[in-house]
Amino acid sequence: MFKGLGQLGDMAKMMKAAQDMQTRMSEMQEALERITVTGESGAGLVRATATAKGELVGLEIDPTIFDPTQKEVVEDLILAAIRDAQARAADRSAQELQRLTEGLGLPPGFKLPF
């Protein structure tokens, strides 16, 4: 279609690739909102669920840990579960991004602005 146009044909291919990438990135962002991960602490006594984008969407606390004398322990377990969920979300997000960019021919470790 762009034969004989020299570098204009290459530019058109680049623009098409950029549009495709933008579409795929948008689809991935939507997918990250649907993917959930669960972090836990205290051998499962506290579980935090987050989307792959890192948004906390659920918190489960085993009622056996509610002892007024152990308030600080409970708070620490809750924070640890949330941090674990957020770390898992970041890992999952990175995996999804890597899967998306595999076929683009980008150099290893190339970071997209996102």
C-alpha positions as a printed Julia matrix, in Angstrom:
114×3 Matrix{Float64}:
   0.0     0.0    0.0
   2.83    2.44   0.82
   5.3     1.15  -1.75
   7.49    3.83  -3.21
   6.88    6.25  -0.38
  10.17    5.47   1.3
  10.25    6.43   4.94
   6.63    7.6    4.91
   5.6     3.95   4.63
   7.75    3.14   7.65
   6.19    6.04   9.54
   2.71    4.74   8.74
   3.7     1.31  10.06
   5.06    2.91  13.23
   1.85    4.9   13.72
  -0.26    1.77  13.25
   1.94   -0.12  15.74
   1.6     2.74  18.24
  -2.18    2.71  17.87
  -2.25   -1.07  18.34
  -0.07   -0.74  21.43
  -2.32    1.95  22.87
  -5.37   -0.26  22.34
  -3.67   -3.24  23.97
  -2.48   -1.11  26.92
  -6.03    0.13  27.46
  -7.35   -3.43  27.37
  -4.66   -4.49  29.84
  -5.58   -1.67  32.23
  -9.18   -2.88  32.19
  -8.04   -6.46  32.77
  -5.9    -5.39  35.76
  -9.03   -3.99  37.37
 -10.71   -7.43  37.1
  -7.75   -9.55  38.26
  -7.57  -10.01  42.03
  -4.77  -11.21  44.27
  -4.85  -12.09  47.96
  -2.17  -11.31  50.5
  -2.12  -12.77  53.95
  -0.4   -12.63  57.3
  -0.49  -14.54  60.56
  -0.67  -17.88  58.72
  -3.91  -16.8   57.06
  -5.55  -15.14  60.07
  -5.73  -11.89  58.1
  -6.3   -11.81  54.33
  -6.39   -8.74  52.12
  -7.68   -8.85  48.54
  -6.64   -6.26  45.97
  -6.98   -5.76  42.24
  -3.84   -6.18  40.14
  -3.78   -2.38  40.03
  -3.27   -2.37  43.82
  -6.72   -1.21  44.91
  -7.77   -2.88  48.17
 -11.18   -4.52  47.66
 -11.55   -6.88  50.61
 -10.3    -7.68  54.08
 -10.99  -10.86  56.05
 -10.03  -11.14  59.7
 -10.34  -14.36  61.69
 -12.34  -13.45  64.83
 -10.03  -15.48  67.06
  -7.43  -12.71  66.93
  -9.67  -10.13  68.59
  -8.16   -9.87  72.03
  -8.11   -6.34  73.49
  -4.65   -6.94  74.94
  -3.3    -7.79  71.46
  -4.47   -4.65  69.62
  -1.01   -3.82  68.24
  -0.5    -7.38  66.99
  -3.82   -7.28  65.13
  -2.95   -3.92  63.57
   0.43   -5.25  62.46
  -1.2    -8.34  60.93
  -3.67   -6.19  59.01
  -0.93   -3.94  57.66
   1.22   -6.94  56.72
  -1.67   -8.56  54.81
  -2.37   -5.32  52.93
   1.3    -4.89  52.04
   1.47   -8.5   50.87
  -1.6    -8.0   48.66
  -0.13   -4.82  47.19
   3.19   -6.54  46.47
   1.38   -9.43  44.78
  -0.67   -6.91  42.78
   2.5    -5.17  41.59
   4.03   -8.52  40.6
   0.9    -9.56  38.7
   0.71   -6.2   36.95
   4.36   -6.54  35.87
   3.67  -10.06  34.57
   0.71   -8.85  32.53
   2.73   -5.96  31.1
   5.59   -8.28  30.17
   3.13  -10.62  28.45
   1.69   -7.68  26.51
   5.06   -6.32  25.37
   6.74   -9.65  24.47
   5.97   -9.38  20.77
   6.92   -5.73  20.39
  10.66   -6.24  20.07
  11.44   -3.88  22.94
  14.81   -4.27  24.68
  14.76   -6.36  27.89
  13.87   -4.28  30.93
  12.39   -1.45  28.84
  10.0     0.53  31.02
   6.86    1.99  29.52
   5.5     5.19  31.09
   2.68    3.68  33.16
